[in-house]
Amino acid sequence: MKHLPSLKNLYYLVHLHQEQNFNRAAKVCHVSQSTLSSGIQNLEEQLGHQLIERDHKSFMFTAIGEEVVRRSRNLLTDVDDLVELVQNQGAPMTGTIRLGCIPTIAPFLLSRLVRHCQTNYPELTLLLKEDTTDRLLGALGKGELDLLLLALPVDTQGFHSMKVGVDPFKMVMHSDLKEGVHVPIDYQQLPDESIFLLQSEHCITGHAITACQLGDSAKVNPFAATSLHTLVQMVDSKLGTTFLPQMAIDSGILSNTDLCVFDPPGEAPYRDIGLVWRQTTSRILTFRTLGLEIQSLLEKGGR
């Protein structure tokens, strides 16, 4: 049998590429810097090729080193899936799921989901990470996360997805301002720069603009908020109006405000909520079962 490279050394290499610093990578791997460095040198000797070009101040990955990192990520992910499969003997809703979720869903659903799983699936542990869609998809592809909860549609090429619910958009406005607006609302009634949205990296902005057919950019304020809670505070200060997902409203985001909710123009604008996972995973049954549980929670709303 060939003398195969150590998975541990491949793990060191992947984390060095991720951190781009020997000291930080060693801390992530919970080893000394010398152990990590010698492990990577041993890997180079086993493979018979230089993976990293070093000098006394810096280093860079060679072309073959970059390819080894890419393939090592896939290999380590498959090993994790294999270990999970054997440890849980294929039983669904057991073990640990590293779940990534976007900020416009996480505060309004994840706490309910965790409590639900603790009650109904005590052998299942959810480890949660909140981030933007692009970063979460990148982490899923690298094997750093197992499952994503996102607003669809997004480009999920190379992954499987499962729709678990529909989340309508509503417009909110201070009750004092709403008195001067005719309902159903016409965007042309609104003053220029009176519609507030999230920063562009939050996918809800693109979903809202598309779903609500908001074509007049002059109506959109150039200031972009970082969270739905910030949008609520701005609109409650009588600065204008914004779009909120029904999920956030059901969770009480408008509590202790003087904001009114009404339907935006268009044909019932909404976003789809879905789960996304790698095609190579061995935990499809668990993910689909969790998807059905999320679907049930979404149907119950904030109750």
Secondary structure, 3 states (H helix, E strand, C coil): CCCCCCHHHHHHHHHHHHHCCHHHHHHHHCCCHHHHHHHHHHHHHHHCCCCEEECCCCEEECHHHHHHHHHHHHHHHHHHHHHHHHHHCCCCCCEEEEEEECCCCHHHHHHHHHHHHHHHCCCEEEEEEECCHHHHHHHHHCCCCCEEEEEECCCCCCEEEEEEEEEEEEEEEEHHHHCCCCCCCCHHHCCCCCEEEECCCCHHHHHHHHHCCCCCHHHEEEEEECCHHHHHHHHHCCCCEEEEEHHHHHCCCCCCCCEEEECCCCCCCEEEEEEEEECCCCCHHHHHHHHHHHHHHHHHCCC
